[in-house]
């Protein structure tokens, strides 16, 4: 069981400016996040018990901040977007209770970790087929009457319609910070390498996207990225488990996504007066493997061969939204050693959500059902055992827009 308290700030700035007879755009900002989390692990007397004897209790604190900026240089159909992000992350974890360690006479742990990671990226896009400009309807001219000539108002261009096709590619750096469970493992026979470092990644993505018809969007592409200093667990000769940087891995994959507006299709491509009924689908195919280290040749943890997301979303103007979305995940492993204990069977889960806005969109209410069909599954395996996913659960609330 977990309880968490979070607060944060995200401030952004955008500025459009003329460059070589085109409009380029600068965007940047600052980000701050703080979290305080208490985690309790209990062991019940029966497999389906919801409460039990306290086994572990720890408190974690996260301070996260970032400075980020990017600039979109536009030269006709060609766009070039360099970007950077400076990430500052400090995490600390203090154990309050650990029954396993107390039984073996081990002291409770208290650890902290600070990372400063500069990240850079570059994106390139080229429009193969330029879409038709979409113009907003002209505003009425105040005061015009009788035979007096009316002022000609040129409607602004608000978007680009179909057909539109664009090639794109990106190269960027990323990193994977140390988690609470890796900072201080809960098992009495677990240790953390004193030189544990965050994982680093270099990512490449390429593809084509577009809107060939008014009611159809698509995005098809591939990706390749390397993951250096990946964090995992190694069983030592003395039987202890060591959390350390276990080696390098590579990931190769293919992604395809599409959206089809059924009501616009029925209406001949024009927006339907009854709203939008969008069928959504996304599939990811993945081939992942360790290329160095003690797990060389193994499949990295949480790298299923395929993942599919699909569903239907109904929208009526900006007032009402109803969505049924599902996720289907293939078999995977919860550890880098591909052990039987870390095997996670395939599963699928569906969520139902609804939103309604009123008072000119300033106030809204929302509700939803997660795990609609009450699927029994898990998507995470830790040293202390399987972390079962939540059964069918409900939520709701309201929001106010200023």
HELIX and SHEET records of a PDB file:
HELIX    1   1 UNK A   99  UNK A  103  1                                   5    
HELIX    2   2 UNK A  180  UNK A  183  1                                   4    
HELIX    3   3 UNK A  262  UNK A  266  1                                   5    
SHEET    1   A10 UNK A   2  UNK A  19  0                                        
SHEET    2   A10 UNK A  22  UNK A  43 -1                                        
SHEET    3   A10 UNK A  53  UNK A  75 -1                                        
SHEET    4   A10 UNK A  78  UNK A  98 -1                                        
SHEET    5   A10 UNK A 110  UNK A 129 -1                                        
SHEET    6   A10 UNK A 164  UNK A 176 -1                                        
SHEET    7   A10 UNK A 199  UNK A 213 -1                                        
SHEET    8   A10 UNK A 216  UNK A 235 -1                                        
SHEET    9   A10 UNK A 241  UNK A 261 -1                                        
SHEET   10   A10 UNK A 190  UNK A 192  1                                        
SHEET    1   B15 UNK A   2  UNK A  19  0                                        
SHEET    2   B15 UNK A  22  UNK A  43 -1                                        
SHEET    3   B15 UNK A  53  UNK A  75 -1                                        
SHEET    4   B15 UNK A  78  UNK A  98 -1                                        
SHEET    5   B15 UNK A 110  UNK A 129 -1                                        
SHEET    6   B15 UNK A 164  UNK A 176 -1                                        
SHEET    7   B15 UNK A 199  UNK A 213 -1                                        
SHEET    8   B15 UNK A 216  UNK A 235 -1                                        
SHEET    9   B15 UNK A 241  UNK A 261 -1                                        
SHEET   10   B15 UNK A 276  UNK A 290 -1                                        
SHEET   11   B15 UNK A 306  UNK A 316 -1                                        
SHEET   12   B15 UNK A 320  UNK A 329 -1                                        
SHEET   13   B15 UNK A 347  UNK A 358 -1                                        
SHEET   14   B15 UNK A 363  UNK A 370 -1                                        
SHEET   15   B15 UNK A 393  UNK A 400 -1                                        
SHEET    1   C 2 UNK A 132  UNK A 135  0                                        
SHEET    2   C 2 UNK A 157  UNK A 161 -1                                        
SHEET    1   D 2 UNK A 332  UNK A 333  0                                        
SHEET    2   D 2 UNK A 343  UNK A 344 -1                                        
SHEET    1   E 2 UNK A 378  UNK A 382  0                                        
SHEET    2   E 2 UNK A 385  UNK A 388 -1                                        
END                                                                             
